[in-house]
């Protein structure tokens, strides 16, 4: 998946008005809470066929951290 498409889909998933970048700090978003965390996990599973354990999210600060957990090999520029 193109990184730009991922950012757009993630923005929709989180129902954010502002555009997301790889540097966006997820924990600073108003819409980021435990419910949206579950949405992100489901989103990753649907789009990348990858199950992510919630314990991995304690270290996730930015969108780039999420990309690293999914695996950079799943993205193209």
C-alpha positions as CSV (number, residue, x, y, z in Angstrom):
1,X,0.0,0.0,0.0
2,X,1.2,3.5,-0.8
3,X,2.1,5.4,2.4
4,X,-0.1,8.3,1.3
5,X,-3.1,6.0,0.9
6,X,-2.4,4.5,4.3
7,X,-2.3,8.0,5.9
8,X,-5.6,8.9,4.3
9,X,-7.3,5.7,5.3
10,X,-6.0,6.0,8.9
11,X,-7.2,9.6,9.0
12,X,-10.7,8.3,8.0
13,X,-10.5,5.5,10.5
14,X,-9.7,7.9,13.3
15,X,-12.2,10.4,12.1
16,X,-9.6,13.1,12.2
17,X,-10.1,16.5,10.4
18,X,-6.4,17.3,10.1
19,X,-4.2,15.3,7.6
20,X,-1.9,12.8,9.3
21,X,1.8,12.5,8.6
22,X,4.3,9.9,9.7
23,X,5.4,12.4,12.4
24,X,1.8,12.8,13.8
25,X,1.8,11.8,17.5
26,X,-1.3,9.6,17.8
27,X,-1.6,10.1,21.6
28,X,-2.0,13.9,21.0
29,X,-5.0,13.4,18.7
30,X,-8.4,14.2,20.3
31,X,-10.0,11.2,18.6
32,X,-7.3,8.7,19.8
33,X,-8.7,6.6,22.7
34,X,-9.2,2.9,23.6
35,X,-12.0,2.6,21.1
36,X,-10.0,4.1,18.2
37,X,-7.1,1.8,19.2
38,X,-9.3,-1.2,18.5
39,X,-10.4,0.4,15.2
40,X,-6.7,0.8,14.2
41,X,-6.0,-2.9,15.1
42,X,-9.0,-4.0,13.0
43,X,-7.9,-1.6,10.2
44,X,-4.4,-3.1,10.1
45,X,-5.8,-6.7,10.2
46,X,-8.2,-5.9,7.2
47,X,-5.7,-4.0,5.1
48,X,-2.5,-5.9,5.8
49,X,-3.7,-9.3,7.1
50,X,-1.6,-8.8,10.1
51,X,-2.7,-9.3,13.7
52,X,-1.2,-6.9,16.2
53,X,-1.2,-7.5,19.9
54,X,-2.4,-4.5,21.9
55,X,0.7,-4.8,24.1
56,X,2.7,-3.5,21.1
57,X,0.8,-0.2,21.2
58,X,2.2,0.9,24.5
59,X,5.4,1.9,22.6
60,X,3.5,3.5,19.7
61,X,3.7,7.3,19.7
62,X,3.7,8.3,16.1
63,X,2.2,7.1,12.8
64,X,5.8,6.1,11.9
65,X,5.9,3.8,14.9
66,X,2.7,2.1,13.7
67,X,4.2,1.7,10.2
68,X,7.2,0.0,11.8
69,X,5.0,-2.4,13.6
70,X,3.1,-3.2,10.5
71,X,6.4,-3.6,8.6
72,X,7.9,-1.2,6.2
73,X,8.0,-3.9,3.5
74,X,4.2,-3.5,3.3
75,X,4.5,0.2,2.1
76,X,5.6,1.9,-1.0
77,X,6.3,5.6,-1.4
